[in-house]
Amino acid sequence: MRWRIKCCVLIMAATVVAAALRLPRLQQRPMHGDEAVHADKFGTLLEEGRYEYDPREYHGPALNYLTLIPAWFGSAATLSQVTERTLRIVPAVFGLMLVLLLLFCLDGLGPRAAAYAAILTAISPAMIFYSRYYIQEMLLVCFTFGAIACGYRYVRSGKCAWAIVTGAFLGLMHATKETCVIVYASMLLALGLVLLMERQRNQSVWAHIRRINVWHVLAGLGVGVVVSGLFFSSFLANPRGIVDSILAYGPYLNRAHNNALHNHPWHYYLSMLLYFRYGGGPIWTEGLIVILALVGLAAALTGKSVQDGHRGLLRFVAFYTVIMTVVYSVIPYKTPWCVLGFLHGMILLAGVGTVTLLRIVPNVLPRLIITLLVFEASVHLCWQGYLSSYRFYADSRNPYVYAHPTQEVLQVGKILDEYARVHQAHRQMDIRVICPGADYWPLPWYLRSFGRVGYHSSIPPDVSSAEVIVISPSLEGELAQKLLVETPEEKRQMYMCLFEDAPYYIWLRPNVKLTGFVRRDLWERRQHQQEPAGQSQVQSKDG
């Protein structure tokens, strides 16, 4: 009992550490294109009170609806009043909940294993980085673990309330991201393998099945269907969303097999976790978690040295983690945040592996050495977590940074703010953003307070009316043809470079440039305002 109390305190302390690593300076990193897309979708919900699920893009509605909570607390009524902190606080909170949920698994994993798993969850660089990312992944991992933890509590207690909460978590998983089907399948297969192992140990599988009340299971599944249906139907305002949530798997399956841009080799995730170094950047590794997870995997499957955990849950986690790792490695479509699903399983097994190592070592000195090595490696994990989120947060030398905008993207909003101050219509000036394939994200986020912004994949017919043009360099020739040749002479305008410092362009993200032009009369007004007062008077006298 004393160990349980100590471990509860350690889990709470780990939650404090997790908060310290996740909550500060949420606005620091430039918005990723995916974050900006989700923010734009949320803006429609916030401003117009409606949400329509799109089966081809954007994933599930849970992230959008849950973001309403911090937006309401911040009294934000429009997207322009929403900040990066308002958005990113949502995954950050679920990153903290992922640590706290281990309180429900103290007897399942073992108190000491659960406590160390909480510490690893708190300091894992990937867990920290993506807890500060406005995407669905952290929510999906949290809801998944909620379903596992509450499902375990139901099996142990047989109480219907736990079955209902488990169903609610399963429904939230579906309402969060379409890849939940991979998790569902991995859970079912892991459960089947656990029951098969029990049978091989000469224990009747039916003895376990008989403990489950069918009505409880049906009640839980019913709650899951209702929860998912409410979100996808926009709380019954758009019933079509429920049908679309099923039809979505056609486009997503096609994307998983026919999108070469995000295709990576089978070892992509494992290489990222074990050893990553790019350019002159630091060495990144979460190898401690992987190595300890292998020890925990062996302990769970053999049943040796596992004394204070529940054999069934440990084996379930072991099978589930292996299956998830294999499936995500086999799927050619890979993005780095998808590592979180099976990395969390590895973290749970790593907690078990740590306790197992300390238990099987025969005397004090080797135990002390192992403890010191684990402590040193844990400190290194924590340091990497700090580096990834506070120093290399938009640097391609960080393994968790993926097609991320550079710091230069912030210049666009800053420069346009200066032009808005000297424009007679202020933020209603005519701005055009032109990039092939609509590859202009996250600019809509940074220009969200401007009222007349047109986004185009090709040169629009009325581009000559624009006062500011932000454009991909590949379209400069076509733009010049439009402005200088096709536009009647009496309507032609002279344009100046928007980015005034050589080389007159910015990097939107690695390998993607943006250049820009501003109408000369507006450019001169801004130049005049920036001149020192004394200099203006001298020029006036000389004139």
N, C-alpha and C positions, 0 to 999 in steps of 0.2 A: 504493500500500500504506500509506503514511504517513497519507493521508486516511482510510482505513478504520479504522485504529487510533484516530485522533482522534475519529472519529464513534462508534466503540464506547464510548469513554470518555464522550462527551457523552450517549449513550443511558443509560449507567449513572448518570451524574450526574442526568439527568432522572428516573430511577427513584427516586433519593434525594429529589428535590424532590417527586415524586408521593407518596412515603411521608409526607413532612413535612406535606403538605396533606390527606392522607386518614386517617391513623391516630390523631391526637390526639382526645381528648374524644368518642369514638364514642357515649358514653352521654348526651351533652348534649341532643340533640334529642328531644322527645317521640315516642313510637312512632306512626307512621302506622297507620291502620286496616288497610291491606294488610299492613304489616309484622307487626302483631299476629296477623292471621289465619294467616300463614305460620308464625309462632312457635308458635301453638297446634297447628298440624298437625305441626310438628317435635316438640312436646312428646309427642305420642302415640308417635312413633318412638323418642324417647329413653327414655321411661318404660316402654313396653310392647314395644318392639322390633319393631313392625309398622308398615307403611305401605300404605295402599290408595289407589291413584290414583283421583281423582274426575274423570270426564270433563267435568263441568259447571263446576268451580271449581278454584282453587289452582294451576293450571299444573303443570309437570312435577316429578318427584321429585328431580332432581339437586341443587337447592338444599338440600333437607332432608337428604339423605344426606351431602353435603359439610359440612354444619354439625356433623355428629357429630364431626368431627376436632377443632375447637376446644373442643367440649363435653367430649370425652374428655381433652384436654390440661388443661382446667380442672377435671377431676374432678367434673363435674356429672352427677348421676344423675336429677334431676327438673327440671322446667321452672322451678320456683321458685328453683333454684340457678343458672339460666342468666341472664346479664346482656345488656344491649343490646350491649355490646362483643363478647360471645361470638358473637352473631348477625351483627353488622355487619362483623366482621373478615373474613367470607367474601367478600362483594362487594368489600371494600377490597383484599384480596389479588389478586383477579382484575383489579381496576383497575390494580394494579402490573404484573401479567403482561402486560396489554395494551401497556404501554410496552416491556417486555423482548422481546416477540415481534418487535419491529422489527429485532432483531439478525439474524433469519432473512431479512430483506428488504433488506439493505444493497445488494446488487448489483441487486435488482429495482427498487427505488425510486431508487437512487443513494445513496451514503453520506451526503452532506450533506442530501438530502431526507429520508432516514430519520431523521437526527439531529434535524432541526427538527420533523418529525412527532412524534417522541418528546417534545420539549419542549411542543408544543401539546397532546398527549394528557395530559401531566402537569398543565398549568395551565388547561385548559378548565374553566370553572365547572360546566357540565353533567356532565362526566366526574367531577369531584371530588364534586359533590353526590350523584350516584347511585351512586358507589363507596361511599358511606356509608349506603346505603339497603338494607334487607333485602328485596329483591325480585330477580327473576330476570334483569333486563335486562342488568346488567353481565356476568353469566356468559355470556349469549347472545352479546353482542358479542365477548367474549374468545374463545369457542369458534369463532365465525364467522371471526375474523381468524386463529385458529390453523389452521382448515381452508384458508383462502386462502394463508397463508404456506407451510404444508407441502405443499399442492397445487402451488404454484409450485416448491418445492424438488424435488418429484417430476418435474415436467416438465423441469426443468433437468438432473437427475441420472439419471432413469430407475430409481432404486433402489426396490425393493419396500417397504422400511421406511418411506419417506416416504408411499407410498400407504396403508399400514396406519395410520400416525399420522393422515393426513388423514381416513380413514374413521372413526377413533375420535372425532375432533373433530366430524364430521358427526353421529355417533350421540349425542354429548353435547349438541349443539344441539337435537336432537329430544327428548332427555330433560329439557331445561331449560324450553322454552316452545313452545306450539303455533304461534306466529307464525314459527317457523323455516321453515314452508313458503313464506312470502313471500321469505325469504332464499334458500332453495333455488332458487325460480323465478327470482329476480333473478340469481343466479349462472349458471344455465344460459343465460338469455337473454343475459347479458353475454358469456359464453364464445362463444355462437353469433355475436354481433355482431363479436367480435374475429376469429374465423375468417373471417367474411365480408369484413372489411376486408383481411385478409391475401390473400384471393383476388383482391380488386380491385387489389392491388398486384402482380398477376401471379405470386403465389407459390401453389403448389398447397396447398390445404387438406389434402390427403391426406398431404403431407410432414410436417405436424404430427401428424396422427392416427396415422401409422405409428410415431411415436416412443413411443406409449403401448402398453404391454403389457396386453392384455385381461385376462390372469390377475391382473395386479397390481391392476387396477381392481376386478375381482370380489372379490379378497381384501380390498381396502379397504372396499368396500361391505358385504361380509360382516361385517367387524369392526364397522362402524357399526351394522348391524342387531343384532349380539350385544350391543354396549354399551347401545344403547337398550332392547333387550328385557330385559336384566338389571335396569336401573333400574325400568322400568315394571312388571315382574313382581315387584318387591321382592326381587330376587335369587332368583327362582323360587318364592317363597312365595305369590305371588298371580298366576298365569298370566293370569287374566282382565284384568289391567292392560294387557297388550299389545293385546288387542282394544279395550279402552276408549280407548287412545291414538289409535286410528283413528276410533272413534265420536265422539271429542271434537270433531271439526271441525263437526259439525252444530250443537251449542249455540253454539260460538264464532262461526260464520258468522252465525247468527241474531242474536247479540248485536252484531256489528259493524254490522248494518243496522237494528236495532230497539232501540237504547238512546239515547234523546234526551238523557239526562243527560250523556253524554260526547261528544255530537256537537259538532264545531267546524268552522269554515270551512276551506277548502282551504289558506289561507295561515297557519294557526295556528302551525305549526312554524317557518316562515320568519320570521314576525313576531317570534316569541319569540327567534330567533337574531339578527336584525338590529337590532331596537330594541324595548325593553320598558321602560315606566315606569308605575307605578301609584301613585296617591295622591301623597304627598310623598316616595316612596322614591327610591333612586338610579336612574340610567340603566343598564340592562343591555344589553350587546351582545357577540355573538361574531362581529361583522361582519368582523373581520380574517380569521378562518378562512374565511368564505364568499367574500370577495373573492379571497383567495389561491387558494382552491379553484377558482374560475372560471378563473384564470390557468393553474393546473395542468391543468384540464380541457382548455383550448384547446391547451396544449403536448402533452398526451398524445394527443389525437385528430389533431392535425396532424403530430405527430412532429418539429416544429421545436424547436430548442434543447434537445432531450433527448439528452444524450450519454452519461451515466453510469448510466442506468436501463435496464431491459428494456422494450422497446416493448410487448410483448404484455401484461405485467403491468400497466403503466401504463394501457393502454387498457381492460383488464379492470376495473381499479379505477374508471376514469372511467365506463364504462357501468354498472357495478354501482351506483355512487353515484347517478347520475341516475335509474336505474330505481327504486331504493329511495325516493328523494325523491319521485318522482311517485306511486308506489303509496301511500305513507303519507299523502301530501297528499290523494289522491283518496278514500281510505277515510274515511267520516264519523266513525267512532269514533276519538277521539284522546285519549291521555293523554301528558303531557309527557315521561315517561321513554322513550317510543318513539322520540324524536328521536335517541337514541344510535346506533342502527343506521346511519343515513346520515350523521350527524355525524362518526362515525369515518371513514367514507369521505372526507368533506370534509377532515378533518384530514390524511389521507394525501396527498390532492391538493394541500393547502395547502403541504405540505413541498416538493412538486415545483414548485408555483407560485413559492415564495420563491426557489429556486435558479434558476428560469427568468428571473425578473425581474432578478436580479443578473447573469445571464449576458448578457442582451440589451442591457443598458444600456452605452453606448459608452465611458464614461470613469469615472474614480475618483470625482469629486464626486457625480454622481447616484447612484452605488452607495452612497456613504457616507450620503446623504440617505435612500435607501430602507432601508438597514440601521438607521439611527436611528429611522425611523418604525416599522419592524417591531418593533424592540426596545421602543419606548415602548408600542406597542399590546399587546405581549406582557406587559409589566409590568402594564398595565391589566387584562388577562385574569386574571393571577395575583391581583391585588387583588380583582377580582370573585369569584374562586374562594374567597378568604378570607371575603369578606362573605357569600356565599351559604351557606357551611357553618358559620360561626362567629358571625355576628351576626344575619343575617336567616334563620336556619335553620328557623323556624316562622312566618315572616311572609308574609302574602299579597302583599306588595310584591316578593317574590322570584318570578321567573317559574317556577322549578322546584318551588315549594311548591304543592301541589295538594290541596285539600280536607283540609288538614292540621290535626290537633288543636292546640289552643292550649296554652300553658304551664299554664293553669288545670286541665287534666286531671290534672296531677300532684297536685293538692290532694286528689283523691278517695282515692288510696292512702294519703296522709299522714294524713288525718283518720280513715280506718278503722283505720289502725295504732294511733292513740291510743285508739280505742274498744276495740280488741282487747286492749290492755294492762289495761283495767279490767273486761273481761268474764270471767266465771268459766270459760268454755270457750275463752277467748282467740280464736284464729283459726277457731274452729268456730261462731261466731255466725251466725245465719240472716240472709243478705243477699239482697235481690232487686233485680235491675236490669231495668227495664221500659222498652222503647223500641219504638215502632211500626217494623215492618219489620226488626227485629233490628239497628237502627242504634245499637248501643252500643259498637262497636269504637272505640278499642283497650282499653276497660276490662278485658276478660278478661286482658290482659297485666298490668295493674297490680294486679289482684286475684288473680293466679295462686297466691299463697301462702295464700289463704283456702279452707277446706275445704268450706264450705256456701254456695255462691253459685248462685242460680238466675237464668237469663237468659230473659226473656220478651218477646214482641212485643205482648202484651195483658195486662190485669190477671188474674193467676192466681186460682183460687177460694180458695186458702189464704193469700192475701196478708196476712191479719190476724195470722198467726203470725210474720211477719217482724219482726226487730229493727231492721234498717236497710233503707230503701227508697231506691234511686236511680232517678229516673223522669223521663221527658220531660214538660215542663209541659203538653203537649196532653192528657195523661191524668190530670191532677190532679183534675178534676171527677169522673171515673169512679172514681178511687181513693177520694175522699172519700165517694162514695155507697156504696162497698163497705165502708169501715171504720166509717162512722158510722150507716148505715141498715141495711145487710144483715147486719152482724155483730151477734149477740145482745148485749144490754147488758152482761151479766155477763162477756163475753169482750172487750169493747172496751178498747183501749189508747189512751193519749194519746201523741201524737208531737210532737217538736220539730223545728225546721229543722236539717238536717244541715250546711248551709252558713250559718253564723251571721251573717255580715256582709251587710248590705243590698247588693244586691237579692235575696239568698237563692238565687241560682242561679249556675252557672258556664257558660262557653262550652265545649262539647266541641270544636267547631270553628266557623268562621264560619257564622252563621245557624242553628246547632244548639245549643240550650240543654239543660242538665240541672239539675234541682232534686233535693232529697233530704230524707228524714225519718228520725229515729232515735227509738226508744221512750224515753219520758221517764225511766224508771228507769235506763236505761243512760246517758242524757244527764246525769242528776244525778250519777252515779258519776264520770263524766269531769270534771264541773265541780268536784266535791269534791276530786279528786286535783290539779287545777290550782290550787286556792287556796293561797296562802302559809300556812306552818305557823302563824305568829302570828295570822293572821286567823281560822283555824279555832278556835284556843284561845279567842279573844275571843268568837266566836259561841257556843262551848260554854258559857262562863261566863254570858253573857247569857241563854242558854236555861235 
